[in-house]
Amino acid sequence: DYCLSHGEARIGWGDLGDLLSDQLEDTPAFQELGKNDRRSITEFSRVIQKGDVLACIRSNSEIQAVGVVTGDYRFESTPPPGVYEGFKHVLPVRWLMQGLNLDIRELNDGSGLTLRTVYPLRRIRWPSFVEALSAHGANLSEAVLLEPSATDGDRGDYVLIIDEINRGNV
């Protein structure tokens, strides 16, 4: 509730310190984490960028809010009052819709959501997502209706194939 009313997204693991630290992966606290938690931390702090769209889940089948990231990751050593003590990792977000009960399974190839902290929704196509939000009363501006990858230049998906990498100079 705090994040939705204050224009941000937060995750825990506050004991790790700044997730952009060069020494993060060497800390015992990081090394004790499982693969999914490590991936969530990396996605939140290093992969999600300004202009990306976030969907906040309500359950394994529904999302409750949708927003656009408006800035870079930051670490807050002391969270504000009303925030769990460990939730020190922050992304600024402009929440476009809240209070949704949008069943996402049809858009997600019939699959439910996992309850991992952060992960990309690769099966969901942007036009279908916008259409579903509009059907739930979204009044999205033309800028928001653009493909998220088009908001910061062409950040489309690419495949890099390196043949005979043993001779390559990567």
Residue pairs with C-beta under 8 A, 6 or more apart in sequence:
2 10
2 80
2 82
2 83
3 9
3 10
3 93
4 56
4 65
4 95
4 98
6 80
7 70
7 92
7 93
7 94
7 95
8 90
8 91
8 92
8 93
9 44
9 54
9 56
9 67
9 69
9 90
9 91
9 93
10 79
10 83
10 87
10 88
10 89
10 90
10 91
11 40
11 41
11 44
11 87
11 89
11 117
11 118
12 84
12 86
12 87
12 89
12 117
13 19
13 29
13 33
13 37
13 41
13 86
13 89
14 79
14 85
14 86
14 87
14 88
14 89
15 29
15 86
16 24
16 27
16 29
16 30
16 41
17 24
17 27
17 75
18 24
18 75
19 41
19 42
19 44
19 45
19 46
19 73
19 75
19 89
20 45
20 46
20 73
20 75
24 30
25 31
30 38
30 41
33 41
36 116
37 117
39 116
39 118
39 119
40 116
40 117
40 118
40 119
41 89
41 118
43 118
43 119
43 120
44 73
44 89
44 91
44 117
44 118
45 73
45 89
46 73
48 54
48 69
48 73
48 91
48 118
49 69
49 152
49 155
50 69
50 70
50 71
50 72
50 152
51 68
51 69
51 148
51 151
51 152
52 68
52 69
52 148
53 66
53 67
53 68
53 69
53 129
53 148
54 66
54 67
54 68
54 69
54 91
54 93
55 63
55 65
55 66
55 104
55 121
56 63
56 64
56 65
56 66
56 67
57 63
57 64
57 113
57 115
58 64
58 100
58 101
59 113
60 112
60 113
60 114
60 115
61 103
61 104
61 105
61 112
61 113
62 100
62 101
62 102
62 103
62 104
63 100
63 102
63 104
63 113
64 98
64 99
64 100
64 101
64 102
65 95
65 97
65 98
65 99
65 100
66 95
66 96
66 97
66 100
66 133
66 138
67 93
67 94
67 95
67 96
67 97
68 93
68 94
68 96
68 144
68 148
69 91
69 92
69 93
70 92
70 93
70 94
71 91
71 92
72 91
73 89
73 90
73 91
74 90
74 91
75 88
75 89
75 90
76 88
76 89
76 90
77 88
78 88
79 85
79 87
79 88
96 133
96 138
96 140
96 144
97 133
97 136
97 137
97 138
100 136
102 132
102 133
102 136
104 112
104 113
104 121
104 124
105 111
105 112
107 123
107 124
107 125
107 128
107 129
107 132
108 121
108 123
108 124
109 123
111 123
113 121
126 147
126 148
130 138
130 140
130 145
133 140
134 140
143 151
149 155
149 156
162 168
162 170
